[in-house]
């Protein structure tokens, strides 16, 4: 409410006026987290996960090719998922390489890091 009152008191072309106008047009999206308890107020968790990728971006220029860069991105994604789901990346990758030939292609997602713990727990 404060912002909408202040908008009337500011010049529309000023920096704060532009910020108010920007916020007003996106107000429903900006306040969506208030109506859904599953939504976060910010994206800090995501930013912390992708920070290593962003920091290494300059190195990716030397991947050799677009295909090589895509493969590197896939590897980073898998290892970030391992970290997110508290899975040991070495043990996960070893398990995948040992089992990928014997798994039905329709069940390949069972080898994803977020499903790995369930697989291991069920087999023990």
Biopython code that builds the backbone (N, CA, C, O; Angstrom):
import numpy as np
from Bio.PDB.StructureBuilder import StructureBuilder

atoms = [
    (1, "UNK", "N", (0.825, -1.189, 0.000)),
    (1, "UNK", "CA", (0.000, 0.000, 0.000)),
    (1, "UNK", "C", (0.871, 1.255, 0.000)),
    (1, "UNK", "O", (0.572, 2.228, -0.692)),
    (2, "UNK", "N", (1.953, 1.222, 0.784)),
    (2, "UNK", "CA", (2.871, 2.358, 0.853)),
    (2, "UNK", "C", (3.375, 2.728, -0.542)),
    (2, "UNK", "O", (3.399, 3.900, -0.917)),
    (3, "UNK", "N", (3.775, 1.716, -1.296)),
    (3, "UNK", "CA", (4.336, 1.966, -2.611)),
    (3, "UNK", "C", (3.320, 2.659, -3.519)),
    (3, "UNK", "O", (3.675, 3.575, -4.262)),
    (4, "UNK", "N", (2.068, 2.229, -3.463)),
    (4, "UNK", "CA", (1.056, 2.800, -4.344)),
    (4, "UNK", "C", (0.751, 4.253, -3.971)),
    (4, "UNK", "O", (0.447, 5.069, -4.841)),
    (5, "UNK", "N", (0.831, 4.572, -2.687)),
    (5, "UNK", "CA", (0.638, 5.962, -2.251)),
    (5, "UNK", "C", (1.819, 6.815, -2.707)),
    (5, "UNK", "O", (1.644, 7.925, -3.209)),
    (6, "UNK", "N", (3.038, 6.268, -2.522)),
    (6, "UNK", "CA", (4.242, 7.013, -2.896)),
    (6, "UNK", "C", (4.341, 7.236, -4.407)),
    (6, "UNK", "O", (4.929, 8.219, -4.858)),
    (7, "UNK", "N", (3.767, 6.327, -5.177)),
    (7, "UNK", "CA", (3.802, 6.487, -6.642)),
    (7, "UNK", "C", (3.135, 7.789, -7.064)),
    (7, "UNK", "O", (3.567, 8.437, -8.017)),
    (8, "UNK", "N", (2.083, 8.165, -6.351)),
    (8, "UNK", "CA", (1.344, 9.387, -6.698)),
    (8, "UNK", "C", (2.136, 10.650, -6.349)),
    (8, "UNK", "O", (1.871, 11.730, -6.874)),
    (9, "UNK", "N", (3.119, 10.490, -5.448)),
    (9, "UNK", "CA", (3.900, 11.638, -4.986)),
    (9, "UNK", "C", (5.256, 11.772, -5.686)),
    (9, "UNK", "O", (6.003, 12.710, -5.410)),
    (10, "UNK", "N", (5.572, 10.849, -6.580)),
    (10, "UNK", "CA", (6.878, 10.878, -7.260)),
    (10, "UNK", "C", (6.714, 11.146, -8.742)),
    (10, "UNK", "O", (5.668, 10.879, -9.333)),
    (11, "UNK", "N", (7.752, 11.668, -9.315)),
    (11, "UNK", "CA", (7.758, 11.902, -10.757)),
    (11, "UNK", "C", (7.909, 10.551, -11.461)),
    (11, "UNK", "O", (8.792, 9.771, -11.105)),
    (12, "UNK", "N", (7.071, 10.267, -12.444)),
    (12, "UNK", "CA", (7.106, 8.969, -13.113)),
    (12, "UNK", "C", (8.440, 8.660, -13.802)),
    (12, "UNK", "O", (8.816, 7.493, -13.915)),
    (13, "UNK", "N", (9.152, 9.679, -14.258)),
    (13, "UNK", "CA", (10.403, 9.439, -14.980)),
    (13, "UNK", "C", (11.624, 9.428, -14.058)),
    (13, "UNK", "O", (12.743, 9.204, -14.520)),
    (14, "UNK", "N", (11.420, 9.668, -12.757)),
    (14, "UNK", "CA", (12.553, 9.590, -11.823)),
    (14, "UNK", "C", (12.913, 8.124, -11.612)),
    (14, "UNK", "O", (12.136, 7.234, -11.955)),
    (15, "UNK", "N", (14.082, 7.878, -11.054)),
    (15, "UNK", "CA", (14.528, 6.505, -10.828)),
    (15, "UNK", "C", (13.555, 5.761, -9.912)),
    (15, "UNK", "O", (13.200, 4.613, -10.182)),
    (16, "UNK", "N", (13.128, 6.408, -8.837)),
    (16, "UNK", "CA", (12.195, 5.746, -7.906)),
    (16, "UNK", "C", (10.823, 5.582, -8.554)),
    (16, "UNK", "O", (10.136, 4.590, -8.312)),
    (17, "UNK", "N", (10.424, 6.549, -9.373)),
    (17, "UNK", "CA", (9.155, 6.435, -10.091)),
    (17, "UNK", "C", (9.161, 5.253, -11.049)),
    (17, "UNK", "O", (8.171, 4.529, -11.157)),
    (18, "UNK", "N", (10.282, 5.059, -11.745)),
    (18, "UNK", "CA", (10.419, 3.911, -12.635)),
    (18, "UNK", "C", (10.395, 2.599, -11.851)),
    (18, "UNK", "O", (9.797, 1.616, -12.288)),
    (19, "UNK", "N", (11.049, 2.596, -10.694)),
    (19, "UNK", "CA", (11.062, 1.391, -9.858)),
    (19, "UNK", "C", (9.652, 1.067, -9.356)),
    (19, "UNK", "O", (9.238, -0.092, -9.349)),
    (20, "UNK", "N", (8.924, 2.101, -8.940)),
    (20, "UNK", "CA", (7.546, 1.874, -8.491)),
    (20, "UNK", "C", (6.684, 1.329, -9.634)),
    (20, "UNK", "O", (5.908, 0.395, -9.429)),
    (21, "UNK", "N", (6.814, 1.901, -10.826)),
    (21, "UNK", "CA", (6.023, 1.449, -11.978)),
    (21, "UNK", "C", (6.368, 0.006, -12.328)),
    (21, "UNK", "O", (5.483, -0.796, -12.628)),
    (22, "UNK", "N", (7.650, -0.320, -12.289)),
    (22, "UNK", "CA", (8.098, -1.686, -12.565)),
    (22, "UNK", "C", (7.469, -2.663, -11.568)),
    (22, "UNK", "O", (6.954, -3.715, -11.949)),
    (23, "UNK", "N", (7.520, -2.295, -10.289)),
    (23, "UNK", "CA", (6.959, -3.151, -9.244)),
    (23, "UNK", "C", (5.445, -3.283, -9.363)),
    (23, "UNK", "O", (4.893, -4.365, -9.169)),
    (24, "UNK", "N", (4.781, -2.179, -9.683)),
    (24, "UNK", "CA", (3.315, -2.213, -9.774)),
    (24, "UNK", "C", (2.844, -3.154, -10.878)),
    (24, "UNK", "O", (1.880, -3.895, -10.687)),
    (25, "UNK", "N", (3.515, -3.134, -12.031)),
    (25, "UNK", "CA", (3.074, -3.993, -13.130)),
    (25, "UNK", "C", (3.331, -5.469, -12.838)),
    (25, "UNK", "O", (2.723, -6.340, -13.459)),
    (26, "UNK", "N", (4.224, -5.748, -11.903)),
    (26, "UNK", "CA", (4.562, -7.135, -11.561)),
    (26, "UNK", "C", (4.105, -7.519, -10.150)),
    (26, "UNK", "O", (4.540, -8.534, -9.606)),
    (27, "UNK", "N", (3.247, -6.719, -9.576)),
    (27, "UNK", "CA", (2.870, -6.892, -8.173)),
    (27, "UNK", "C", (2.307, -8.285, -7.869)),
    (27, "UNK", "O", (2.667, -8.884, -6.856)),
    (28, "UNK", "N", (1.436, -8.802, -8.727)),
    (28, "UNK", "CA", (0.856, -10.130, -8.477)),
    (28, "UNK", "C", (1.941, -11.202, -8.434)),
    (28, "UNK", "O", (1.921, -12.077, -7.568)),
    (29, "UNK", "N", (2.883, -11.134, -9.365)),
    (29, "UNK", "CA", (3.971, -12.113, -9.374)),
    (29, "UNK", "C", (4.910, -11.932, -8.186)),
    (29, "UNK", "O", (5.383, -12.910, -7.607)),
    (30, "UNK", "N", (5.180, -10.674, -7.825)),
    (30, "UNK", "CA", (6.083, -10.408, -6.706)),
    (30, "UNK", "C", (5.507, -10.863, -5.363)),
    (30, "UNK", "O", (6.256, -11.204, -4.448)),
    (31, "UNK", "N", (4.205, -10.868, -5.248)),
    (31, "UNK", "CA", (3.586, -11.245, -3.971)),
    (31, "UNK", "C", (3.007, -12.655, -3.980)),
    (31, "UNK", "O", (2.314, -13.033, -3.035)),
    (32, "UNK", "N", (3.269, -13.437, -5.011)),
    (32, "UNK", "CA", (2.711, -14.797, -5.121)),
    (32, "UNK", "C", (3.134, -15.677, -3.958)),
    (32, "UNK", "O", (2.364, -16.537, -3.530)),
    (33, "UNK", "N", (4.349, -15.483, -3.432)),
    (33, "UNK", "CA", (4.829, -16.315, -2.332)),
    (33, "UNK", "C", (3.972, -16.161, -1.073)),
    (33, "UNK", "O", (3.988, -17.035, -0.206)),
    (34, "UNK", "N", (3.236, -15.073, -0.968)),
    (34, "UNK", "CA", (2.380, -14.867, 0.206)),
    (34, "UNK", "C", (1.195, -15.834, 0.234)),
    (34, "UNK", "O", (0.633, -16.110, 1.294)),
    (35, "UNK", "N", (0.821, -16.346, -0.945)),
    (35, "UNK", "CA", (-0.365, -17.193, -1.045)),
    (35, "UNK", "C", (-0.043, -18.672, -1.155)),
    (35, "UNK", "O", (-0.944, -19.509, -1.091)),
    (36, "UNK", "N", (1.228, -19.002, -1.318)),
    (36, "UNK", "CA", (1.647, -20.399, -1.444)),
    (36, "UNK", "C", (2.850, -20.618, -0.548)),
    (36, "UNK", "O", (3.937, -20.112, -0.825)),
    (37, "UNK", "N", (2.662, -21.365, 0.518)),
    (37, "UNK", "CA", (3.723, -21.606, 1.485)),
    (37, "UNK", "C", (4.906, -22.373, 0.930)),
    (37, "UNK", "O", (5.960, -22.405, 1.564)),
    (38, "UNK", "N", (4.764, -22.998, -0.245)),
    (38, "UNK", "CA", (5.874, -23.735, -0.852)),
    (38, "UNK", "C", (6.842, -22.822, -1.592)),
    (38, "UNK", "O", (7.965, -23.230, -1.887)),
    (39, "UNK", "N", (6.433, -21.600, -1.895)),
    (39, "UNK", "CA", (7.282, -20.678, -2.642)),
    (39, "UNK", "C", (8.195, -19.924, -1.686)),
    (39, "UNK", "O", (7.791, -19.546, -0.586)),
    (40, "UNK", "N", (9.425, -19.715, -2.120)),
    (40, "UNK", "CA", (10.405, -18.969, -1.336)),
    (40, "UNK", "C", (10.279, -17.482, -1.637)),
    (40, "UNK", "O", (9.857, -17.099, -2.727)),
    (41, "UNK", "N", (10.644, -16.653, -0.678)),
    (41, "UNK", "CA", (10.591, -15.212, -0.879)),
    (41, "UNK", "C", (11.716, -14.743, -1.805)),
    (41, "UNK", "O", (11.608, -13.687, -2.427)),
    (42, "UNK", "N", (12.781, -15.518, -1.896)),
    (42, "UNK", "CA", (13.901, -15.159, -2.767)),
    (42, "UNK", "C", (14.434, -16.403, -3.465)),
    (42, "UNK", "O", (13.927, -17.505, -3.254)),
    (43, "UNK", "N", (15.445, -16.229, -4.286)),
    (43, "UNK", "CA", (16.014, -17.363, -5.008)),
    (43, "UNK", "C", (17.447, -17.650, -4.547)),
    (43, "UNK", "O", (18.261, -18.143, -5.328)),
    (44, "UNK", "N", (17.752, -17.348, -3.304)),
    (44, "UNK", "CA", (19.106, -17.547, -2.781)),
    (44, "UNK", "C", (19.554, -18.998, -2.863)),
    (44, "UNK", "O", (20.718, -19.263, -3.163)),
    (45, "UNK", "N", (18.651, -19.951, -2.602)),
    (45, "UNK", "CA", (19.039, -21.356, -2.663)),
    (45, "UNK", "C", (19.510, -21.734, -4.060)),
    (45, "UNK", "O", (20.519, -22.422, -4.216)),
    (46, "UNK", "N", (18.788, -21.291, -5.062)),
    (46, "UNK", "CA", (19.164, -21.585, -6.446)),
    (46, "UNK", "C", (20.473, -20.889, -6.796)),
    (46, "UNK", "O", (21.352, -21.487, -7.416)),
    (47, "UNK", "N", (20.603, -19.630, -6.402)),
    (47, "UNK", "CA", (21.824, -18.889, -6.715)),
    (47, "UNK", "C", (23.049, -19.540, -6.079)),
    (47, "UNK", "O", (24.115, -19.587, -6.693)),
    (48, "UNK", "N", (22.902, -20.040, -4.858)),
    (48, "UNK", "CA", (24.031, -20.702, -4.199)),
    (48, "UNK", "C", (24.423, -21.989, -4.911)),
    (48, "UNK", "O", (25.602, -22.340, -4.959)),
    (49, "UNK", "N", (23.435, -22.695, -5.466)),
    (49, "UNK", "CA", (23.724, -23.945, -6.174)),
    (49, "UNK", "C", (24.426, -23.669, -7.498)),
    (49, "UNK", "O", (25.341, -24.401, -7.874)),
    (50, "UNK", "N", (24.011, -22.625, -8.207)),
    (50, "UNK", "CA", (24.595, -22.382, -9.529)),
    (50, "UNK", "C", (25.829, -21.486, -9.484)),
    (50, "UNK", "O", (26.447, -21.250, -10.523)),
    (51, "UNK", "N", (26.199, -20.987, -8.324)),
    (51, "UNK", "CA", (27.360, -20.098, -8.212)),
    (51, "UNK", "C", (28.630, -20.713, -8.812)),
    (51, "UNK", "O", (29.330, -20.027, -9.557)),
    (52, "UNK", "N", (28.957, -21.987, -8.516)),
    (52, "UNK", "CA", (30.178, -22.546, -9.121)),
    (52, "UNK", "C", (30.138, -22.533, -10.650)),
    (52, "UNK", "O", (31.167, -22.341, -11.296)),
    (53, "UNK", "N", (28.977, -22.733, -11.215)),
    (53, "UNK", "CA", (28.857, -22.701, -12.679)),
    (53, "UNK", "C", (29.097, -21.283, -13.181)),
    (53, "UNK", "O", (29.805, -21.077, -14.167)),
    (54, "UNK", "N", (28.509, -20.315, -12.501)),
    (54, "UNK", "CA", (28.671, -18.927, -12.923)),
    (54, "UNK", "C", (30.126, -18.483, -12.774)),
    (54, "UNK", "O", (30.641, -17.752, -13.620)),
    (55, "UNK", "N", (30.785, -18.920, -11.710)),
    (55, "UNK", "CA", (32.177, -18.529, -11.508)),
    (55, "UNK", "C", (33.108, -19.150, -12.540)),
    (55, "UNK", "O", (34.128, -18.559, -12.896)),
    (56, "UNK", "N", (32.759, -20.341, -13.020)),
    (56, "UNK", "CA", (33.608, -21.007, -13.991)),
    (56, "UNK", "C", (33.266, -20.705, -15.431)),
    (56, "UNK", "O", (33.824, -21.317, -16.342)),
    (57, "UNK", "N", (32.356, -19.771, -15.651)),
    (57, "UNK", "CA", (31.859, -19.503, -17.003)),
    (57, "UNK", "C", (32.975, -19.181, -17.993)),
    (57, "UNK", "O", (32.918, -19.613, -19.144)),
    (58, "UNK", "N", (33.979, -18.439, -17.568)),
    (58, "UNK", "CA", (35.073, -18.101, -18.480)),
    (58, "UNK", "C", (35.801, -19.359, -18.953)),
    (58, "UNK", "O", (36.241, -19.433, -20.100)),
    (59, "UNK", "N", (35.923, -20.334, -18.077)),
    (59, "UNK", "CA", (36.604, -21.567, -18.458)),
    (59, "UNK", "C", (35.832, -22.338, -19.519)),
    (59, "UNK", "O", (36.425, -23.070, -20.312)),
    (60, "UNK", "N", (34.523, -22.178, -19.537)),
    (60, "UNK", "CA", (33.703, -22.930, -20.486)),
    (60, "UNK", "C", (33.906, -22.441, -21.908)),
    (60, "UNK", "O", (33.554, -23.139, -22.859)),
    (61, "UNK", "N", (34.468, -21.253, -22.068)),
    (61, "UNK", "CA", (34.747, -20.752, -23.411)),
    (61, "UNK", "C", (35.744, -21.661, -24.123)),
    (61, "UNK", "O", (35.809, -21.687, -25.352)),
    (62, "UNK", "N", (36.521, -22.407, -23.332)),
    (62, "UNK", "CA", (37.562, -23.250, -23.895)),
    (62, "UNK", "C", (37.193, -24.724, -23.833)),
    (62, "UNK", "O", (38.074, -25.581, -23.767)),
    (63, "UNK", "N", (35.909, -25.025, -23.852)),
    (63, "UNK", "CA", (35.443, -26.415, -23.797)),
    (63, "UNK", "C", (35.805, -27.171, -25.064)),
    (63, "UNK", "O", (35.839, -28.401, -25.055)),
    (64, "UNK", "N", (36.073, -26.472, -26.141)),
    (64, "UNK", "CA", (36.462, -27.116, -27.383)),
    (64, "UNK", "C", (35.371, -27.076, -28.432)),
    (64, "UNK", "O", (35.654, -26.873, -29.613)),
    (65, "UNK", "N", (34.133, -27.264, -28.021)),
    (65, "UNK", "CA", (33.017, -27.231, -28.964)),
    (65, "UNK", "C", (31.728, -27.030, -28.186)),
    (65, "UNK", "O", (31.701, -27.110, -26.958)),
    (66, "UNK", "N", (30.677, -26.772, -28.920)),
    (66, "UNK", "CA", (29.367, -26.606, -28.289)),
    (66, "UNK", "C", (28.932, -27.909, -27.617)),
    (66, "UNK", "O", (28.396, -27.892, -26.509)),
    (67, "UNK", "N", (29.165, -29.041, -28.293)),
    (67, "UNK", "CA", (28.802, -30.340, -27.720)),
    (67, "UNK", "C", (29.558, -30.614, -26.424)),
    (67, "UNK", "O", (28.982, -31.117, -25.459)),
    (68, "UNK", "N", (30.846, -30.284, -26.404)),
    (68, "UNK", "CA", (31.648, -30.489, -25.199)),
    (68, "UNK", "C", (31.126, -29.614, -24.054)),
    (68, "UNK", "O", (31.079, -30.047, -22.903)),
    (69, "UNK", "N", (30.740, -28.393, -24.381)),
    (69, "UNK", "CA", (30.192, -27.495, -23.357)),
    (69, "UNK", "C", (28.879, -28.038, -22.816)),
    (69, "UNK", "O", (28.614, -27.932, -21.618)),
    (70, "UNK", "N", (28.050, -28.622, -23.684)),
    (70, "UNK", "CA", (26.790, -29.207, -23.217)),
    (70, "UNK", "C", (27.058, -30.412, -22.315)),
    (70, "UNK", "O", (26.370, -30.594, -21.310)),
    (71, "UNK", "N", (28.037, -31.227, -22.658)),
    (71, "UNK", "CA", (28.370, -32.370, -21.802)),
    (71, "UNK", "C", (28.881, -31.901, -20.446)),
    (71, "UNK", "O", (28.541, -32.485, -19.418)),
    (72, "UNK", "N", (29.692, -30.854, -20.440)),
    (72, "UNK", "CA", (30.178, -30.297, -19.180)),
    (72, "UNK", "C", (29.012, -29.772, -18.343)),
    (72, "UNK", "O", (28.981, -29.959, -17.126)),
    (73, "UNK", "N", (28.062, -29.120, -18.995)),
    (73, "UNK", "CA", (26.885, -28.597, -18.278)),
    (73, "UNK", "C", (26.078, -29.737, -17.667)),
    (73, "UNK", "O", (25.583, -29.617, -16.547)),
    (74, "UNK", "N", (25.944, -30.843, -18.400)),
    (74, "UNK", "CA", (25.223, -32.003, -17.852)),
    (74, "UNK", "C", (25.940, -32.550, -16.622)),
    (74, "UNK", "O", (25.305, -32.869, -15.617)),
    (75, "UNK", "N", (27.264, -32.657, -16.706)),
    (75, "UNK", "CA", (28.029, -33.171, -15.565)),
    (75, "UNK", "C", (27.848, -32.257, -14.354)),
    (75, "UNK", "O", (27.618, -32.741, -13.245)),
    (76, "UNK", "N", (27.950, -30.939, -14.554)),
    (76, "UNK", "CA", (27.751, -30.003, -13.452)),
    (76, "UNK", "C", (26.348, -30.141, -12.865)),
    (76, "UNK", "O", (26.172, -30.059, -11.649)),
    (77, "UNK", "N", (25.359, -30.348, -13.716)),
    (77, "UNK", "CA", (23.982, -30.502, -13.242)),
    (77, "UNK", "C", (23.842, -31.748, -12.389)),
    (77, "UNK", "O", (23.240, -31.704, -11.316)),
    (78, "UNK", "N", (24.394, -32.859, -12.857)),
    (78, "UNK", "CA", (24.318, -34.095, -12.075)),
    (78, "UNK", "C", (25.021, -33.934, -10.725)),
    (78, "UNK", "O", (24.491, -34.353, -9.696)),
    (79, "UNK", "N", (26.206, -33.331, -10.729)),
    (79, "UNK", "CA", (26.945, -33.199, -9.474)),
    (79, "UNK", "C", (26.282, -32.183, -8.539)),
    (79, "UNK", "O", (26.345, -32.343, -7.320)),
    (80, "UNK", "N", (25.655, -31.153, -9.082)),
    (80, "UNK", "CA", (24.899, -30.222, -8.234)),
    (80, "UNK", "C", (23.704, -30.933, -7.615)),
    (80, "UNK", "O", (23.362, -30.678, -6.460)),
    (81, "UNK", "N", (23.054, -31.837, -8.383)),
    (81, "UNK", "CA", (21.941, -32.620, -7.830)),
    (81, "UNK", "C", (22.424, -33.563, -6.744)),
    (81, "UNK", "O", (21.731, -33.770, -5.748)),
    (82, "UNK", "N", (23.603, -34.135, -6.923)),
    (82, "UNK", "CA", (24.177, -34.984, -5.873)),
    (82, "UNK", "C", (24.327, -34.179, -4.579)),
    (82, "UNK", "O", (23.943, -34.628, -3.500)),
    (83, "UNK", "N", (24.887, -32.997, -4.716)),
    (83, "UNK", "CA", (25.090, -32.140, -3.539)),
    (83, "UNK", "C", (23.753, -31.789, -2.894)),
    (83, "UNK", "O", (23.611, -31.840, -1.672)),
    (84, "UNK", "N", (22.781, -31.433, -3.723)),
    (84, "UNK", "CA", (21.466, -31.038, -3.209)),
    (84, "UNK", "C", (20.797, -32.167, -2.428)),
    (84, "UNK", "O", (20.140, -31.922, -1.416)),
    (85, "UNK", "N", (20.966, -33.413, -2.903)),
    (85, "UNK", "CA", (20.286, -34.554, -2.288)),
    (85, "UNK", "C", (21.207, -35.341, -1.355)),
    (85, "UNK", "O", (20.895, -36.466, -0.965)),
    (86, "UNK", "N", (22.340, -34.740, -1.005)),
    (86, "UNK", "CA", (23.284, -35.338, -0.061)),
    (86, "UNK", "C", (23.718, -36.738, -0.514)),
    (86, "UNK", "O", (23.721, -37.689, 0.267)),
    (87, "UNK", "N", (24.079, -36.835, -1.784)),
    (87, "UNK", "CA", (24.548, -38.092, -2.375)),
    (87, "UNK", "C", (26.034, -37.935, -2.667)),
    (87, "UNK", "O", (26.457, -36.916, -3.214)),
    (88, "UNK", "N", (26.822, -38.931, -2.308)),
    (88, "UNK", "CA", (28.247, -38.911, -2.596)),
    (88, "UNK", "C", (28.433, -39.025, -4.110)),
    (88, "UNK", "O", (28.058, -40.043, -4.692)),
    (89, "UNK", "N", (29.005, -38.006, -4.764)),
    (89, "UNK", "CA", (29.112, -38.025, -6.226)),
    (89, "UNK", "C", (29.940, -39.202, -6.750)),
    (89, "UNK", "O", (29.594, -39.791, -7.774)),
    (90, "UNK", "N", (31.011, -39.543, -6.067)),
    (90, "UNK", "CA", (31.847, -40.660, -6.514)),
    (90, "UNK", "C", (31.063, -41.970, -6.465)),
    (90, "UNK", "O", (31.061, -42.734, -7.430)),
    (91, "UNK", "N", (30.397, -42.225, -5.335)),
    (91, "UNK", "CA", (29.616, -43.463, -5.206)),
    (91, "UNK", "C", (28.477, -43.498, -6.220)),
    (91, "UNK", "O", (28.195, -44.544, -6.806)),
    (92, "UNK", "N", (27.822, -42.354, -6.428)),
    (92, "UNK", "CA", (26.730, -42.293, -7.402)),
    (92, "UNK", "C", (27.226, -42.592, -8.809)),
    (92, "UNK", "O", (26.644, -43.415, -9.515)),
    (93, "UNK", "N", (28.311, -41.916, -9.220)),
    (93, "UNK", "CA", (28.829, -42.110, -10.572)),
    (93, "UNK", "C", (29.319, -43.545, -10.771)),
    (93, "UNK", "O", (29.122, -44.125, -11.839)),
    (94, "UNK", "N", (29.953, -44.115, -9.754)),
    (94, "UNK", "CA", (30.411, -45.510, -9.827)),
    (94, "UNK", "C", (29.208, -46.436, -10.028)),
    (94, "UNK", "O", (29.240, -47.327, -10.878)),
    (95, "UNK", "N", (28.165, -46.225, -9.256)),
    (95, "UNK", "CA", (26.952, -47.032, -9.363)),
    (95, "UNK", "C", (26.334, -46.908, -10.758)),
    (95, "UNK", "O", (25.928, -47.906, -11.353)),
    (96, "UNK", "N", (26.267, -45.678, -11.274)),
    (96, "UNK", "CA", (25.676, -45.455, -12.598)),
    (96, "UNK", "C", (26.481, -46.186, -13.668)),
    (96, "UNK", "O", (25.908, -46.881, -14.508)),
    (97, "UNK", "N", (27.791, -46.036, -13.644)),
    (97, "UNK", "CA", (28.617, -46.670, -14.664)),
    (97, "UNK", "C", (28.559, -48.197, -14.584)),
    (97, "UNK", "O", (28.662, -48.877, -15.605)),
    (98, "UNK", "N", (28.396, -48.729, -13.387)),
    (98, "UNK", "CA", (28.305, -50.180, -13.226)),
    (98, "UNK", "C", (26.941, -50.728, -13.646)),
    (98, "UNK", "O", (26.833, -51.906, -13.988)),
    (99, "UNK", "N", (25.907, -49.901, -13.624)),
    (99, "UNK", "CA", (24.544, -50.385, -13.853)),
    (99, "UNK", "C", (23.856, -49.850, -15.097)),
    (99, "UNK", "O", (22.762, -50.306, -15.430)),
    (100, "UNK", "N", (24.454, -48.911, -15.783)),
    (100, "UNK", "CA", (23.755, -48.272, -16.895)),
    (100, "UNK", "C", (23.466, -49.240, -18.044)),
    (100, "UNK", "O", (22.454, -49.094, -18.729)),
    (101, "UNK", "N", (24.327, -50.211, -18.259)),
    (101, "UNK", "CA", (24.096, -51.156, -19.362)),
    (101, "UNK", "C", (22.994, -52.166, -19.052)),
    (101, "UNK", "O", (22.377, -52.714, -19.965)),
    (102, "UNK", "N", (22.748, -52.409, -17.779)),
    (102, "UNK", "CA", (21.768, -53.431, -17.419)),
    (102, "UNK", "C", (20.376, -52.874, -17.143)),
    (102, "UNK", "O", (19.436, -53.639, -16.926)),
    (103, "UNK", "N", (20.234, -51.553, -17.151)),
    (103, "UNK", "CA", (18.930, -50.966, -16.821)),
    (103, "UNK", "C", (18.119, -50.738, -18.102)),
    (103, "UNK", "O", (18.669, -50.372, -19.141)),
    (104, "UNK", "N", (16.829, -50.958, -18.011)),
    (104, "UNK", "CA", (15.922, -50.711, -19.131)),
    (104, "UNK", "C", (15.922, -49.215, -19.421)),
    (104, "UNK", "O", (15.861, -48.403, -18.497)),
    (105, "UNK", "N", (15.989, -48.847, -20.695)),
    (105, "UNK", "CA", (16.046, -47.425, -21.049)),
    (105, "UNK", "C", (14.844, -46.637, -20.532)),
    (105, "UNK", "O", (14.937, -45.425, -20.337)),
    (106, "UNK", "N", (13.724, -47.312, -20.310)),
    (106, "UNK", "CA", (12.542, -46.625, -19.783)),
    (106, "UNK", "C", (12.728, -46.247, -18.315)),
    (106, "UNK", "O", (12.036, -45.366, -17.804)),
    (107, "UNK", "N", (13.659, -46.912, -17.642)),
    (107, "UNK", "CA", (13.900, -46.659, -16.217)),
    (107, "UNK", "C", (15.195, -45.893, -15.978)),
    (107, "UNK", "O", (15.703, -45.880, -14.857)),
    (108, "UNK", "N", (15.737, -45.257, -17.007)),
    (108, "UNK", "CA", (17.027, -44.579, -16.878)),
    (108, "UNK", "C", (16.980, -43.482, -15.816)),
    (108, "UNK", "O", (18.000, -43.167, -15.204)),
    (109, "UNK", "N", (15.804, -42.902, -15.596)),
    (109, "UNK", "CA", (15.703, -41.844, -14.579)),
    (109, "UNK", "C", (15.927, -42.392, -13.172)),
    (109, "UNK", "O", (16.190, -41.627, -12.245)),
    (110, "UNK", "N", (15.825, -43.712, -13.007)),
    (110, "UNK", "CA", (16.126, -44.308, -11.699)),
    (110, "UNK", "C", (17.572, -44.070, -11.304)),
    (110, "UNK", "O", (17.904, -44.115, -10.120)),
    (111, "UNK", "N", (18.430, -43.820, -12.269)),
    (111, "UNK", "CA", (19.844, -43.597, -11.989)),
    (111, "UNK", "C", (20.161, -42.138, -11.658)),
    (111, "UNK", "O", (21.295, -41.828, -11.290)),
    (112, "UNK", "N", (19.204, -41.255, -11.780)),
    (112, "UNK", "CA", (19.441, -39.850, -11.463)),
    (112, "UNK", "C", (19.778, -39.717, -9.987)),
    (112, "UNK", "O", (19.315, -40.517, -9.174)),
    (113, "UNK", "N", (20.579, -38.718, -9.628)),
    (113, "UNK", "CA", (21.000, -38.566, -8.225)),
    (113, "UNK", "C", (19.848, -38.511, -7.225)),
    (113, "UNK", "O", (19.957, -39.069, -6.133)),
    (114, "UNK", "N", (18.745, -37.850, -7.579)),
    (114, "UNK", "CA", (17.650, -37.725, -6.621)),
    (114, "UNK", "C", (16.913, -39.043, -6.412)),
    (114, "UNK", "O", (16.177, -39.187, -5.435)),
    (115, "UNK", "N", (17.097, -40.004, -7.308)),
    (115, "UNK", "CA", (16.484, -41.328, -7.136)),
    (115, "UNK", "C", (17.483, -42.352, -6.598)),
    (115, "UNK", "O", (17.087, -43.445, -6.195)),
    (116, "UNK", "N", (18.752, -42.015, -6.589)),
    (116, "UNK", "CA", (19.814, -42.946, -6.198)),
    (116, "UNK", "C", (19.651, -43.447, -4.764)),
    (116, "UNK", "O", (19.758, -44.648, -4.516)),
    (117, "UNK", "N", (19.394, -42.551, -3.826)),
    (117, "UNK", "CA", (19.253, -42.959, -2.418)),
    (117, "UNK", "C", (18.136, -43.970, -2.241)),
    (117, "UNK", "O", (18.285, -44.927, -1.481)),
    (118, "UNK", "N", (17.027, -43.776, -2.925)),
    (118, "UNK", "CA", (15.909, -44.704, -2.832)),
    (118, "UNK", "C", (16.304, -46.080, -3.360)),
    (118, "UNK", "O", (15.973, -47.102, -2.760)),
    (119, "UNK", "N", (17.014, -46.097, -4.485)),
    (119, "UNK", "CA", (17.470, -47.365, -5.066)),
    (119, "UNK", "C", (18.383, -48.125, -4.111)),
    (119, "UNK", "O", (18.217, -49.324, -3.887)),
    (120, "UNK", "N", (19.347, -47.403, -3.556)),
    (120, "UNK", "CA", (20.310, -48.031, -2.654)),
    (120, "UNK", "C", (19.628, -48.505, -1.379)),
    (120, "UNK", "O", (19.918, -49.600, -0.897)),
    (121, "UNK", "N", (18.735, -47.708, -0.830)),
    (121, "UNK", "CA", (18.026, -48.060, 0.402)),
    (121, "UNK", "C", (17.154, -49.299, 0.185)),
    (121, "UNK", "O", (17.059, -50.161, 1.058)),
    (122, "UNK", "N", (16.514, -49.378, -0.997)),
    (122, "UNK", "CA", (15.646, -50.518, -1.290)),
    (122, "UNK", "C", (16.415, -51.820, -1.473)),
    (122, "UNK", "O", (15.883, -52.898, -1.210)),
    (123, "UNK", "N", (17.675, -51.724, -1.927)),
    (123, "UNK", "CA", (18.458, -52.932, -2.190)),
    (123, "UNK", "C", (19.202, -53.440, -0.961)),
    (123, "UNK", "O", (19.702, -54.564, -0.957)),
    (124, "UNK", "N", (19.275, -52.621, 0.073)),
    (124, "UNK", "CA", (20.005, -53.037, 1.290)),
    (124, "UNK", "C", (19.106, -53.855, 2.201)),
    (124, "UNK", "O", (19.540, -54.292, 3.267)),
]
sb = StructureBuilder()
sb.init_structure("model")
sb.init_model(0)
sb.init_chain("A")
sb.init_seg("    ")
for serial, (resi, resn, name, xyz) in enumerate(atoms, 1):
    if name == "N":
        sb.init_residue(resn, " ", resi, " ")
    sb.init_atom(name, np.array(xyz, "f"), 0.0, 1.0, " ", f" {name:<3s}", serial, name[0])
structure = sb.get_structure()
